[in-house]
Amino acid sequence: MWNNRVTRLLNVEYPLIQGGMAWVADAILAAAVSNAGGLGIVAAANMPPELLDLQLKKVKELTDKPFGVNIMLLSSTADDAIELAYQHKVPVVTTGAGTPGKVIERLKPIGTTVIPVVASVALAKRAQKQGADAVVAEGTEAGGHVGELTTMVLVPQIADSVDIPVLAAGGIADGRSLVAAFALGAEGVQIGTRLACCSESNIHESYKQSIVLAKDRSTVVTGRYTGHPVRCIRNKLTSELERMERDNVPVEEFEKLGSGKLRAAVVDGNVIWGSIMAGQCAALVKAVQPASDIIQEMFNEADAVINELSSMFRDV
């Protein structure tokens, strides 16, 4: 049922990509997702090249399934990450925070599938023109760095504007939202927040519990005036960042306060002054589960939703 252009492109069982979350998406998480039938992703982020090299070697030891690397193009280590992806012949690369031209030019000749994450129709069209194999349309409901358009309006517009497959991201955490993404024109999904809370995720247990306990209005976006807005779970850090934004403090001061706070949350479990990046769908995450259970549960739910809808419309 789920065999489509995305599963064939990625050579996976389910049309699902794990989000490339900095400090979270390591070899262990990526391998768990790939072994469960999705596409696991190692986040290069600002990782030193020698550490990324070790992560790529490790993920190959942990899975014989396809996996990917997410490259943040504005990072000072992006060029190193591209070269390591080339050396390791990484099957799939997702990109963010920049134009994917140099990634496509370097990696497509060796057979790497390149999938940029985009937040607008214009960026999707540009990616297709440059030779991208697919795009991830990420709505503002997502965690971490976000755009302005919601998944509901972004996905169908991008699906209508490009010929390559579109994967939806932002606000997707169960079978219902998965089916909704397909109804909007997506052929796959990218999942971040729910998989960040899986058993194999390296994030601190306090961070995971912050996600499990999240409510519908638990997240907030800060930093819009910097041009790089970020969605996190509310805490003292976000309150102070909101105050600084209201007072229009210099951007340098704002960014100084935020520096290192993601690591503080992920590694140290500081959920008071750390940056607990999570999407609005955190309110749908009810427990910490193995990645395989999460993926199976989501697609089982999706099957049930589709059957229920089919029955509903047959009875009309």
N, C-alpha and C positions, 0 to 999 in steps of 0.2 A: 504493500500500500504506500509505503514511504519512499519507494524507489523513484527518483526523479533526477533532474539535471544536476542538483547539488550533490546527491549521494554518488552519482556516477563521476562527477568532477573530482570529488574528494576521495573516492573509493572507500566510503564508510557505509555503515548500516543505516544510521539515522541522519537526517539532514540537520545536524546540530553542531555548532562550533562553540567551544568554551571561550569566554572573553579573555583578552590578553591583559589581565590585571596586574599592575606593577606590585612587587613584593608578595604577590599571592600566587600567580600563575607560574609555578616551578615545574620541574621534571616529574615529580611525584603526582601532582594534580593532573598534568597533561597526560601522563601515561594512564591514569585511572579513567579519564574521560575517553581516551582512545580505545582502551580495552573494553569499555562499556558500549562501544559502537558509535560514539560521536567522534569529533576531531578535537583532541587536546591541544592546547597552545601554551608554549613557554614564552613569557613576557620578557623581551630584551630590556625594555625601559632604559634606565641609565646604568645597567649592569656592566661592570668591567669586562672586557673581552675574554680574559682568562676564566672568569667565573661562568660566563655564558657558554664557553667551550665545554666546560665540565658539565653544565646542565644538559647540553645537547648530547653529549656522550652518555649521560645517565638515562635520559629518556629513551634512547635506543636500546639500553640494557633492560628497561622495564616494559617495553612494548615492541611488538613486531608490526603494529598497526601504523597507519599514517598519522602524522602529527604536524604541528605547525609552530611557527615563531611569529610573535607580534613585534613589529619594529616601529617605535615612536620616532618619526622622522625628524622632529625638532631636537632630539637628544644629541648630545655631543658624541655619543658612542654609536650613533646610527650607522655610520659607514663601516665601523668594525662589525656590527651585527649583520650587515648585508654580506660582508666577506665571509663571515663564519657560516651564514646560511648557504653560501656558495660552496664552501669547503665541505660542509656536511651534507650537501645535496638535500636540504630540507624540502619535504614534499609540498608544503603550503606556507605562505607568508601572508599575514594580515598586516596592514599598515594603518597608522593614524597620525594626526598632527602634522600634515604636510602632503605635498603632491608625490604620488608613487612612481613617477617617471624613472628615476634612477634604479629603483628596485626592479621594475619591470624589465628595463634594459639589461641589467646584470643577471637576473635570475631566470627569466622565462626561457632563455636559450638552453638551460640545463633541465628544463621540464618542470620547474617550480610553478605552482599555481599561486597567483597573486590576487589578493582580495582586499582592497582598501575599505576602511570604515569611513562612511561619509554621513554628513548631516544636512545635505541639501541636494536638490535636483542638479544644480550646476556642477557640483563636485562629482556626482555620479556620472554625468555625461562626459566630463573631462577624463575620469578614470577609464571609462569605456573606450574613449578615443585614444588614450595612451596604451591600451592593450590589456587592461585588467580582465581577469577571467570571470569575476563576479564582484558584487559590492555588498557590504553590510550597511543597511540603512538604520542608523541609530537615533532613536527619539530621545527627547529631553527627559523622559522618565528614568533613563539609565543612571547608574552610579558613576562617580568620578567626573571627568571632564565631559560636559554636555553642550549640545546646541540648543536651538530655540524651538524647533518644531516637534510636535508630539509624534509618537509612532503611528497613531491612527491616521494622521494626515500625510506624514512623510512617506511611508511605505508605498501606498498606492500611486502617489505622484512619481516616485522614482521607478516603480515597476512599469508605469506607463511611458517612461522617458528613455529607458535603455532596453537593449535586447538580451543582455547577459543576465544570469540569475541574480536575484535579490534575496538577501537574508535579512530578517528583521531583528532588531535589538532594542531593548528598552521596555521594561514593564512586563516581560515574559517570564513566568515562573511556574506555570502549571499547564495542564492539558487544554484548558479553556483559552488561555492567552495564546497558546501555540496554534490552535485552530483559527483563532482570530487573525493571527499573522498571515496564515495561508489564505484566508478569505480576503485579505487586503492586497494580495498579489505576491507575497513572498513565497519562496520555494525552500526556505530553510530559516533557522533561527540562530542567534548568538545569545548564549546564556552566561551571565556574569554573577549576579548577586546570589542566586540559589546555589550555584556550584562553589562559590567562595565559602559557603557555609557547609560544605560536605565534609565527611569524615577525613578524607585524604588532604584537605586543604591545610596549609601550614599556619593559617592565621590563629592568633591567640584565642583561647576559649572565651575570653571576655568579649572579644570582637564578635564571635559567632553568636553569643547570647544576646548581644545588642541587636543583631539581625532578627533572631528568633522572637524577641520581645517587641520588635518594632510595630507601630500602629500605622494607620493610613496617612497621618500627617507627621510622621517621625523624621522625615528627611527634609532638608532645606538646601537651596542653592546659594552659595556665596561667591563673591569675586566677579560678579558680572561687569563691574566697572574696570576690571583689569583686562577684560577681553578673553579671560580663560576661566569661565565659571565652573564650579565643581559642586556636585551633589553629594552630601554626606548625611549621616544620622545626626540629629541635633544633640549638642552637648555644650560645655562651657566654651570650647574652642569656637564653635560656629556662632555662638552668641557674641563673642568678642569680635569675630570677623564681621558679623553683621553691623555691630556698633561702629567699627572702623570704616566700613563702607558708607554708612549713613553720615559719618563725620567727614567723609571724603579725605581721609588721611592719605599721604603719599603712597603710591602703589608699592614702592620699595619696602615701606614699613609693613604693609599688609602681607606681602610675600615673605618677608622675614619671619613673621609670626607663624605662617603656614609651613615654613621649611622644615623638613624632617618629621612632620607630624603623621604622615602615613605609616612610616616605619614604626613610630612610637605606638601606634594602634595595633598594627599587624604583629610586630615582634614582641613588644613589651606589654601589650594588653592595656595600654593607657586609653581608656574609653571616656575619659573626662576631658583631657587636653590633646588627645590624638585625633587624627582625621579618619573617621569611620566611613569610608566611601561605600555607598550602597545605593541601589536604585529604589524607586518608589514601591517596587514589587516586594521589598523586604517584608512588608506586612503580610504577604502571602506565604512566607517561609515559616513553617511551624515546628521544624525539628532539624537536627543535624543527622544526615543520612549518608550512606556510601554513595559515591557518584553513580554507580551502576543502578542503585535503587531509584535515585532521582530521575535518571534518564528513562528507565523502564516505566516508572510511574507516570511521568509526563506523557509519554506516547500511548500508554494504556488509557489514560484519561482522555487523550485526544481521540482515540478510536471510539471510546464510549460516547463522547460528545458528538462526533460525526454520525454515529448510528442513531443517536437520539434525534438529531436534527433531521436526518433522512426520514425517520419514522414520523416526525412532526409534520414535515412537508407532504409526505404521502397521504397523511390523514386529512389534509386541508381540502 
